[in-house]
Amino acid sequence: MLGRENYNLNAISHDTAISLLQKLLDMNIKVRDVYVDTVGPADKYQAKLSALFPTLNITVASKADDKYPICGAASICAKVCRDRCMTEWEFPETGYDISDSGSGYPSDPNTKRWLRDNVDRIFGFPQFVRFSWSTAEIIIDKHCVRVSWDDDEENEENIPKIKFFFQIRQKTGRNSPTQILS
């Protein structure tokens, strides 16, 4: 509860695509066909986008960067932009240098080495690092001080769900509370 809010990569990707499409339409740019490389199940993602943008012909496909040249070109542009952002990144925290951090993918040996070399025993990593990666979690578990928050220790099994309070209940005795309305 007191940790970082989880905003997964699929949700970030979906929200970003939706925002980009909406901005194009808001700028009165004529968009007819949209090709998207899927994040998650392609059919569900396509249905989501089609419902939000019914006037567009939307194609969501796995490996769209291989199947559709426009997606391949967009993928290259995105990687070039990401690499440039990474090389120009200015950490709000001091003392970090990403010039030798590898590709940024968790399977890259250079990235793993950078993570091991730049973990802080108390604070973990700078905000630039995705803490939810298993690669990062393993390094934190191995090299950082374990922290236990008070709310982590609460036994949530005995805490009723919010719906519990909005169900109709029968009176069981003379001093029972009245029915709770649903």
Summary of the structure (lengths in Angstrom):
residues: 182
radius of gyration: 23.7
end to end distance: 28.1
largest distance: 74.2
contacts: 379
relative contact order: 0.08
helix: 46%
strand: 7%
